[in-house]
Amino acid sequence: MGAGYKLAYGLDVAGERLIVAQASRRGVPHVVVAAALESDEARQVLGTIARDVQRGTAALAVAAPAVQTVVRRLRAPFASVRKAARVWPSLLDVELPFPVEAAACAFGPARVENDGTVAIAAAIRHVDLAAWDDRCRAAGCEPTHADAEVLALWEQLALEVPPVRAEQPRALAWLGADHAVLIRGRGTECMAAHVLRASPMAMAPDARPSFGDIWASRMSPILAAHLAETESTELTLWWGGPAAEDEVVMADLRRRLSSGAAIRHEDLRQPASLLARALARRAVAGNGVNFKTGDCAHPARLRKEARARRMALGSVAAAAVLVLALNGGEAVWRQQQDARWQEHLTTAAQAIAGPIIPRGQEVLMVERALTLRDEETEAFRHALDPVGVEYQAVRVLEDAAALEIDISRLTLSPLAITLEGAAASIQAVERLVERLERRAWAIQSDTPGRTPDNRQRFILKGALRHED
């Protein structure tokens, strides 16, 4: 709703008295003036507010006429906030005594409840809003925000006097300068509002008892129905408004509404300024209702929003330029890095494969050069191997001598071995096989018979095992 205000005023005219509250983003709303409407103090404050509003440094919130504002609780028959948002205008149109197209409408936050979605809606006819705006302008007051009185009062009550239980039934009786409102709900949930086009402040003192008769006859059945609807036996009724400061009026109204222990009456600490403080807080927070949109929008607010949009676009453009600059710098840095690594790669490849290395063929040329080098140096590597074929042959001969085995034929290569000879016994042949297998040879043995001097002949063939 808001245009990013850091300061906001809430204004309420209570008969011949002006009440103005001020709120900042981080502060608590407080009353800055509560004086006679025609007093110098009131005129001075109004002048300061007008200048702040025209400069765009502050918002001014006033409640739209409650008697001309319709507040309804809507329920969509599906549990989807997104889907419900599409049908709120149609559902509200059924509840309004005038076409929804002819009204300024606002919808509060929606929530899913019992397989459906509920929300509070407020509406006022465009012609009524325009007439009210003209009256404000004629009185020297040009508000930037036209809030819904019922919703502002109920939200402020929940903030100042939080309910003890979420299901606790409660109500707020607001006694304004020319009307009275009864708002009822459960916990922080607003369920309905009932406006009475009368007020004890608008009557002479001797005629005020007649207001009590009207109030009791209208509100007593409503409160009884509220108890039945919430399935409760007791509710708390809070009193607020300029007339709530009159102890005689309050004593009469409480007495008329008393019904055993069903209603518990409570007074607000600052009953007269509740609306002004609520309007200021909602305007600066940007979470209230503002019927003054479109053609009814205040020029200063439009200018402030236009400046905010230009600043946002400028910030986006600056961020885009910065990102492009960073991307360009990173691209140049990456190109330089790539060039350095390419130079290192080429130098290393030339050291292995020679001076002529086509770009992009470094790995292939190095692999080919290494393969060729392995083939050309294989004989030298075998000759220099400390555990080569010669060493293996010596070990085999040493094992044979230790076991008193005669070797008549020995063939040995890096991958295969063949032994033929004679031993004193078959056990000597088996021990030779065990020693060869411990040195990674897979041996197959054969004993074809004995020699003329009665020694055991043998033939051993083996292959080198490759361990995984």
C-alpha positions as CSV (number, residue, x, y, z in Angstrom):
1,M,0.0,0.0,0.0
2,G,2.7,2.5,1.0
3,A,5.2,4.3,-1.1
4,G,8.0,3.7,1.3
5,Y,7.3,6.4,3.9
6,K,9.5,6.7,7.0
7,L,6.9,8.9,8.8
8,A,3.1,8.8,8.8
9,Y,0.3,10.7,10.6
10,G,-3.0,9.4,11.5
11,L,-5.9,11.9,11.8
12,D,-9.2,11.6,13.5
13,V,-11.8,14.3,14.1
14,A,-13.8,13.7,17.2
15,G,-16.6,16.2,17.1
16,E,-14.9,19.6,17.7
17,R,-11.6,18.0,18.7
18,L,-8.6,17.0,16.4
19,I,-6.6,14.0,17.3
20,V,-3.3,13.4,15.4
21,A,-0.9,10.5,16.0
22,Q,2.5,10.0,14.5
23,A,4.3,6.8,13.7
24,S,7.8,6.0,12.3
25,R,9.0,2.7,10.9
26,R,10.6,1.6,14.2
27,G,8.8,3.7,16.7
28,V,5.5,3.2,18.6
29,P,2.6,5.4,17.4
30,H,2.0,8.3,19.8
31,V,-0.4,11.3,19.9
32,V,1.2,14.6,18.9
33,V,-1.9,16.7,19.3
34,A,-5.4,16.3,20.9
35,A,-6.8,19.8,20.8
36,A,-9.8,21.8,19.7
37,L,-10.2,21.8,15.9
38,E,-10.1,25.6,15.7
39,S,-7.2,26.0,18.0
40,D,-3.9,27.5,17.0
41,E,-2.2,24.2,18.0
42,A,-4.4,22.2,15.6
43,R,-3.8,24.7,12.8
44,Q,-0.1,24.6,13.3
45,V,0.0,20.8,13.3
46,L,-2.2,20.6,10.2
47,G,0.2,23.1,8.4
48,T,3.2,21.0,9.3
49,I,1.5,17.8,8.1
50,A,0.5,19.5,4.8
51,R,4.0,20.6,4.1
52,D,5.4,17.1,4.9
53,V,2.9,15.5,2.6
54,Q,3.6,17.8,-0.3
55,R,7.3,17.2,0.0
56,G,6.6,13.5,0.1
57,T,8.4,13.0,3.4
58,A,5.3,11.8,5.3
59,A,2.0,10.1,4.7
60,L,-1.4,11.2,6.1
61,A,-4.0,8.5,6.8
62,V,-7.6,9.2,7.6
63,A,-10.4,6.6,7.9
64,A,-12.9,6.5,5.1
65,P,-16.5,7.1,6.3
66,A,-17.5,3.9,8.3
67,V,-21.2,4.3,7.5
68,Q,-20.4,4.2,3.8
69,T,-17.8,1.4,4.0
70,V,-18.9,-2.2,3.6
71,V,-16.8,-4.8,5.4
72,R,-17.5,-8.5,4.7
73,R,-15.9,-11.8,5.6
74,L,-15.6,-13.9,2.4
75,R,-15.1,-17.6,2.1
76,A,-14.0,-19.4,-1.1
77,P,-14.9,-23.1,-1.3
78,F,-11.4,-24.4,-2.0
79,A,-8.2,-24.6,0.1
80,S,-6.0,-22.5,-2.2
81,V,-5.1,-18.9,-1.5
82,R,-4.0,-18.4,-5.1
83,K,-7.3,-19.7,-6.5
84,A,-9.3,-17.7,-4.0
85,A,-7.7,-14.4,-5.0
86,R,-9.2,-14.8,-8.5
87,V,-12.8,-15.1,-7.2
88,W,-12.7,-12.5,-4.3
89,P,-14.2,-9.7,-6.5
90,S,-17.1,-12.1,-7.6
91,L,-17.8,-13.2,-4.1
92,L,-17.7,-9.6,-2.8
93,D,-20.1,-8.5,-5.6
94,V,-22.7,-10.8,-4.2
95,E,-22.3,-9.2,-0.7
96,L,-22.4,-5.5,-1.8
97,P,-25.5,-3.4,-2.1
98,F,-23.8,-1.8,-5.2
99,P,-21.9,-3.2,-8.2
100,V,-18.3,-4.1,-7.3
101,E,-17.1,-2.3,-10.5
102,A,-18.4,1.0,-9.0
103,A,-16.4,0.6,-5.8
104,A,-12.9,0.8,-4.5
105,C,-12.2,-2.6,-2.9
106,A,-9.4,-4.1,-0.8
107,F,-8.9,-7.6,0.4
108,G,-7.0,-8.6,3.5
109,P,-4.6,-11.5,4.0
110,A,-6.2,-14.9,3.2
111,R,-5.9,-18.1,5.1
112,V,-7.0,-21.7,4.6
113,E,-9.6,-22.8,7.1
114,N,-11.8,-26.0,7.1
115,D,-11.1,-27.0,3.4
116,G,-11.8,-23.4,2.3
117,T,-10.1,-20.0,2.2
118,V,-11.3,-17.0,4.1
119,A,-10.4,-13.3,3.9
120,I,-11.8,-9.9,5.0
121,A,-12.9,-7.5,2.3
122,A,-13.7,-3.8,2.5
123,A,-15.4,-1.6,-0.2
124,I,-16.7,1.9,-0.7
125,R,-18.4,3.4,-3.7
126,H,-16.2,5.6,-5.9
127,V,-18.8,8.5,-5.6
128,D,-18.8,8.3,-1.8
129,L,-15.0,8.2,-1.7
130,A,-14.7,11.2,-4.1
131,A,-17.2,13.2,-2.0
132,W,-15.4,12.4,1.2
133,D,-12.1,13.5,-0.4
134,D,-13.6,16.8,-1.5
135,R,-14.8,17.4,2.1
136,C,-11.3,16.7,3.4
137,R,-9.8,19.1,0.9
138,A,-12.2,21.8,1.8
139,A,-11.3,21.4,5.4
140,G,-7.6,21.9,4.6
141,C,-6.7,18.2,4.9
142,E,-5.4,16.2,1.9
143,P,-4.8,12.6,3.0
144,T,-2.6,10.2,1.1
145,H,-4.3,7.2,2.6
146,A,-8.0,6.4,3.1
147,D,-8.0,3.3,5.4
148,A,-10.9,1.1,6.5
149,E,-11.9,2.1,10.0
150,V,-13.1,-1.3,11.1
151,L,-10.0,-3.2,10.0
152,A,-7.7,-0.5,11.5
153,L,-9.4,-0.6,14.9
154,W,-9.5,-4.4,15.1
155,E,-5.9,-4.8,14.2
156,Q,-4.8,-2.1,16.7
157,L,-6.8,-3.8,19.4
158,A,-5.1,-7.2,18.7
159,L,-1.7,-5.4,18.9
160,E,-2.4,-3.5,22.1
161,V,-4.4,-6.2,23.9
162,P,-3.4,-9.6,22.4
163,P,-6.0,-12.3,23.1
164,V,-5.1,-14.9,25.7
165,R,-6.5,-17.7,23.6
166,A,-6.8,-18.0,19.8
167,E,-10.5,-19.1,20.1
168,Q,-11.4,-16.5,22.7
169,P,-14.5,-14.5,21.5
170,R,-14.1,-10.7,21.9
171,A,-15.7,-7.5,20.6
172,L,-14.8,-3.8,20.3
173,A,-17.3,-1.1,20.7
174,W,-16.1,2.1,19.1
175,L,-18.0,5.3,19.9
176,G,-17.1,7.9,17.4
177,A,-18.1,11.5,16.8
178,D,-21.1,10.7,14.5
179,H,-21.4,6.9,14.5
180,A,-20.8,3.8,16.6
181,V,-19.3,0.5,15.5
182,L,-19.4,-2.9,17.1
183,I,-16.6,-5.2,15.7
184,R,-16.8,-8.8,16.8
185,G,-14.4,-11.7,16.3
186,R,-12.5,-14.6,17.8
187,G,-8.9,-14.2,18.9
188,T,-7.3,-11.9,16.2
189,E,-9.8,-13.0,13.6
190,C,-12.4,-10.4,12.6
191,M,-15.7,-12.0,11.9
192,A,-18.1,-9.1,11.3
193,A,-18.8,-5.4,12.0
194,H,-22.0,-3.5,12.7
195,V,-22.3,0.3,12.2
196,L,-24.9,2.4,14.0
197,R,-25.5,5.8,12.4
198,A,-25.7,7.5,15.8
199,S,-23.4,8.5,18.6
200,P,-23.8,10.0,22.1
201,M,-21.4,12.7,21.0
202,A,-23.8,13.9,18.4
203,M,-26.6,14.3,20.9
204,A,-27.4,16.7,23.6
205,P,-26.7,15.4,27.1
206,D,-30.4,15.1,27.9
207,A,-31.0,13.1,24.7
208,R,-28.2,10.6,25.3
209,P,-30.3,8.0,27.0
210,S,-32.2,7.6,23.7
211,F,-28.9,6.5,22.2
212,G,-28.6,3.9,24.9
213,D,-32.0,2.5,24.0
214,I,-31.0,2.3,20.3
215,W,-27.6,0.8,21.2
216,A,-29.0,-1.9,23.5
217,S,-31.8,-2.9,21.2
218,R,-29.4,-3.3,18.2
219,M,-26.3,-4.7,19.9
220,S,-27.6,-7.0,22.6
221,P,-29.0,-9.5,20.0
222,I,-25.8,-9.3,18.0
223,L,-23.6,-10.1,21.0
224,A,-25.9,-12.9,22.0
225,A,-25.7,-14.3,18.5
226,H,-21.9,-14.0,18.6
227,L,-21.8,-16.1,21.7
228,A,-23.9,-18.7,20.1
229,E,-21.8,-18.7,16.9
230,T,-18.6,-19.1,18.8
231,E,-20.1,-21.7,21.1
232,S,-19.0,-19.6,24.2
233,T,-20.6,-18.5,27.4
234,E,-18.5,-15.4,27.9
235,L,-16.9,-12.7,25.8
236,T,-14.8,-9.6,26.5
237,L,-16.1,-6.3,25.2
238,W,-13.5,-3.5,24.9
239,W,-14.7,0.1,24.7
240,G,-12.9,2.8,22.7
241,G,-13.6,6.1,21.0
242,P,-13.9,9.7,22.0
243,A,-17.2,9.0,23.8
244,A,-15.6,6.2,25.8
245,E,-13.9,8.9,27.9
246,D,-17.4,10.0,29.3
247,E,-17.9,8.0,32.5
248,V,-21.6,8.8,32.6
249,V,-22.2,7.5,29.0
250,M,-20.1,4.4,29.7
251,A,-21.9,3.5,32.9
252,D,-25.3,3.8,31.1
253,L,-24.2,1.7,28.1
254,R,-22.6,-1.1,30.2
255,R,-25.7,-1.3,32.3
256,R,-27.9,-1.7,29.3
257,L,-25.7,-4.5,27.8
258,S,-25.2,-6.4,31.0
259,S,-26.4,-10.0,30.8
260,G,-25.3,-11.9,33.8
261,A,-21.7,-12.8,33.5
262,A,-21.8,-13.3,29.7
263,I,-20.1,-9.9,28.9
264,R,-16.9,-8.7,30.6
265,H,-16.4,-5.0,30.0
266,E,-12.8,-3.6,29.6
267,D,-11.5,-0.1,28.9
268,L,-8.6,0.7,26.7
269,R,-5.8,2.8,28.1
270,Q,-6.1,5.5,25.4
271,P,-9.6,5.0,24.0
272,A,-10.0,8.3,22.1
273,S,-6.7,8.0,20.1
274,L,-7.0,4.3,19.2
275,L,-8.1,5.0,15.6
276,A,-5.5,7.8,15.0
277,R,-2.7,5.5,16.2
278,A,-3.9,2.6,14.1
279,L,-4.1,4.8,11.0
280,A,-0.5,6.1,11.5
281,R,1.0,2.7,12.2
282,R,-0.7,1.0,9.2
283,A,0.3,3.8,6.8
284,V,4.0,3.8,7.7
285,A,4.1,0.0,7.8
286,G,2.4,-0.2,4.4
287,N,0.2,-3.1,5.4
288,G,-3.2,-1.4,5.7
289,V,-6.0,-0.5,3.3
290,N,-5.8,2.5,1.0
291,F,-8.8,3.2,-1.1
292,K,-7.1,6.3,-2.6
293,T,-5.7,4.6,-5.7
294,G,-6.0,5.3,-9.4
295,D,-7.7,8.6,-10.1
296,C,-8.2,9.2,-6.4
297,A,-4.5,8.8,-5.6
298,H,-2.8,11.8,-3.9
299,P,-0.4,13.6,-6.4
300,A,2.4,13.8,-3.8
301,R,2.2,10.0,-3.3
302,L,2.2,9.4,-7.0
303,R,5.3,11.6,-7.3
304,K,7.0,9.7,-4.5
305,E,6.2,6.4,-6.1
306,A,7.5,7.6,-9.4
307,R,10.7,8.7,-7.8
308,A,11.0,5.3,-6.1
309,R,10.5,3.5,-9.4
310,R,13.1,5.7,-11.1
311,M,15.5,5.0,-8.2
312,A,14.8,1.3,-8.5
313,L,15.4,1.4,-12.2
314,G,18.6,3.4,-11.7
315,S,19.8,0.9,-9.2
316,V,19.0,-2.0,-11.5
317,A,20.8,-0.2,-14.4
318,A,23.8,0.5,-12.2
319,A,23.8,-3.1,-11.0
320,A,23.6,-4.3,-14.6
321,V,26.5,-2.1,-15.6
322,L,28.6,-3.3,-12.7
323,V,27.8,-7.0,-13.5
324,L,28.7,-6.4,-17.2
325,A,32.0,-4.7,-16.1
326,L,32.8,-7.6,-13.7
327,N,32.0,-10.1,-16.4
328,G,34.2,-8.3,-18.9
329,G,37.1,-8.1,-16.4
330,E,36.7,-11.8,-15.6
331,A,36.7,-12.7,-19.3
332,V,39.9,-10.8,-19.8
333,W,41.5,-12.4,-16.7
334,R,40.4,-15.8,-17.9
335,Q,41.8,-15.2,-21.3
336,Q,45.2,-14.2,-19.8
337,Q,45.1,-17.3,-17.5
338,D,44.3,-19.6,-20.5
339,A,47.2,-18.0,-22.5
340,R,49.6,-18.7,-19.6
341,W,48.5,-22.3,-19.1
342,Q,48.6,-22.9,-22.8
343,E,52.2,-21.6,-22.9
344,H,53.1,-23.9,-19.9
345,L,51.4,-26.9,-21.7
346,T,53.2,-26.3,-25.0
347,T,56.6,-26.0,-23.3
348,A,56.1,-29.2,-21.4
349,A,54.9,-31.1,-24.5
350,Q,57.9,-29.8,-26.5
351,A,60.2,-31.1,-23.9
352,I,58.8,-34.6,-24.4
353,A,57.7,-34.8,-28.0
354,G,59.9,-32.3,-29.8
355,P,59.7,-28.7,-31.0
356,I,56.8,-29.1,-33.5
357,I,53.5,-29.4,-31.5
358,P,50.3,-28.4,-33.3
359,R,48.0,-26.4,-31.0
360,G,45.4,-28.7,-29.4
361,Q,47.4,-31.9,-30.2
362,E,49.7,-31.7,-27.1
363,V,48.2,-34.7,-25.3
364,L,48.2,-36.9,-28.4
365,M,51.7,-36.0,-29.4
366,V,53.0,-36.7,-25.8
367,E,51.3,-40.0,-25.6
368,R,52.8,-41.1,-29.0
369,A,56.3,-40.0,-27.9
370,L,56.0,-41.8,-24.6
371,T,54.9,-45.0,-26.3
372,L,57.8,-44.8,-28.8
373,R,60.2,-44.1,-26.0
374,D,59.0,-47.2,-24.0
375,E,59.5,-49.4,-27.0
376,E,63.0,-48.1,-27.7
377,T,64.2,-48.4,-24.1
378,E,62.5,-51.6,-23.2
379,A,65.8,-53.7,-23.5
380,F,67.7,-51.2,-21.4
381,R,65.0,-51.1,-18.7
382,H,65.0,-54.9,-18.5
383,A,68.8,-55.0,-18.2
384,L,68.7,-52.4,-15.4
385,D,65.9,-54.0,-13.6
386,P,67.2,-55.2,-10.2
387,V,64.7,-58.0,-10.2
388,G,65.1,-59.1,-13.9
389,V,65.3,-62.5,-15.6
390,E,68.9,-63.1,-14.6
391,Y,68.1,-62.5,-10.9
392,Q,65.1,-64.9,-11.2
393,A,67.3,-67.6,-12.8
394,V,69.8,-67.3,-10.0
395,R,67.1,-67.7,-7.4
396,V,65.7,-70.8,-9.1
397,L,69.2,-72.4,-9.3
398,E,69.8,-71.6,-5.6
399,D,66.5,-73.2,-4.6
400,A,67.3,-76.3,-6.7
401,A,70.7,-76.6,-5.1
402,A,69.3,-76.3,-1.6
403,L,66.8,-79.1,-2.3
404,E,69.5,-81.3,-4.0
405,I,67.6,-81.1,-7.3
406,D,69.4,-81.6,-10.6
407,I,68.3,-79.2,-13.4
408,S,68.7,-80.6,-16.9
409,R,66.8,-77.8,-18.6
410,L,65.8,-74.3,-17.6
411,T,63.9,-71.9,-19.8
412,L,63.1,-68.5,-18.3
413,S,61.5,-65.3,-19.6
414,P,59.8,-62.3,-17.9
415,L,56.4,-64.1,-18.2
416,A,57.1,-67.9,-18.3
417,I,59.3,-70.5,-16.8
418,T,60.1,-74.2,-17.7
419,L,62.1,-76.6,-15.6
420,E,63.2,-80.2,-16.2
421,G,65.3,-82.4,-14.0
422,A,65.5,-85.0,-11.3
423,A,65.1,-85.0,-7.5
424,A,65.7,-87.4,-4.7
425,S,62.0,-87.6,-3.9
426,I,58.6,-86.2,-4.9
427,Q,58.6,-84.1,-1.7
428,A,61.6,-82.2,-2.9
429,V,59.8,-81.3,-6.1
430,E,56.7,-80.1,-4.2
431,R,58.9,-77.8,-2.0
432,L,60.4,-76.3,-5.1
433,V,56.9,-75.7,-6.5
434,E,56.0,-73.9,-3.3
435,R,59.0,-71.6,-3.4
436,L,58.3,-70.7,-7.0
437,E,54.6,-69.9,-6.3
438,R,55.7,-67.6,-3.4
439,R,57.6,-65.6,-6.1
440,A,54.3,-65.1,-8.1
441,W,54.6,-68.0,-10.5
442,A,51.6,-70.2,-11.3
443,I,53.2,-73.7,-11.6
444,Q,51.9,-76.9,-13.3
445,S,54.0,-80.0,-12.4
446,D,54.4,-83.4,-14.1
447,T,56.4,-86.5,-12.8
448,P,57.0,-88.8,-15.8
449,G,58.9,-91.5,-13.9
450,R,62.3,-92.2,-12.5
451,T,65.9,-92.1,-13.8
452,P,68.1,-95.2,-14.1
453,D,69.7,-94.2,-10.7
454,N,66.2,-94.2,-9.1
455,R,65.7,-90.4,-8.9
456,Q,62.3,-88.8,-9.5
457,R,62.0,-87.1,-12.8
458,F,59.9,-83.8,-13.1
459,I,58.7,-81.2,-15.6
460,L,57.6,-77.8,-14.2
461,K,55.8,-75.2,-16.4
462,G,54.7,-71.9,-15.1
463,A,53.4,-68.4,-15.9
464,L,53.8,-65.1,-14.0
465,R,50.7,-64.2,-12.0
466,H,49.4,-60.6,-12.2
467,E,48.1,-59.5,-8.8
468,D,45.1,-57.0,-8.9
